């Protein structure tokens, strides 16, 4: 009996632990409420500042906490809309809020709230000129969600201007050049390439951009000649020398990267390695 009294605490703890183990399956089998109740309403901004005792930065932090603790697994479209409003409010209260723009970039555009994400990211980019990431995410959203590679490239150039490491600047500018060339307006892409070549302080990269501009000019020239060939003959050329034979071009322009231009088996104009066999220029 004395031994039992001495170990009563240990025995009681063990009994409670065993009871807990038995209850866990029952607790997990019970239906639970939706975890996104914190995204059921967006308060007016003046109310948020009032509740934060007039401190807009504290109000921004409180809005950020709401975004951080939300569980997105079972949220519906309206809850994501409210999350976009909450994060937009946080960006208005404190544009440079780092956690807020991270969450906005990671969640909002993927669930239909592209406008809200872009507002948060544009505010962060203006408030954080030392940070290239908000402008990069903004540019990615323009390319991926809005299908506007030229606008995306412009924001990559903003990101490059915010980067402090020279290699980061060059990598962002290279990506911008690639995105620009994916746009439908080739003449605009050529002008932007040359503008970027003038702006960069890295001479090898400026030379690369100029070569890209020359290649796009060559392809544009060849496409125009092919279009005139079709207009005259009613058919497409099988090789580029036909354009010279019909006096549509004086010669086939050389590629600045040492490639060669061909019309492939699908009738498309391509720049390929000189070692690749195919229809000659």
GIDAPE-V522206 format. One record per helix or strand. SS is the DSSP state (H for helix, E for strand). FROM is the first residue (numbers start at 0). TO is the last residue. If there is no record, write none. Layout:
# GIDAPE-V522206
{{SS,FROM,TO} {SS,FROM,TO}}
This chain:
# GIDAPE-V522206
{{H,1,5} {H,7,28} {H,36,38} {H,44,50} {H,55,68} {H,76,92} {H,97,110} {H,113,126} {H,132,143} {H,148,161} {H,165,180} {H,185,198} {H,202,232} {H,240,244} {E,259,262} {E,268,271}}
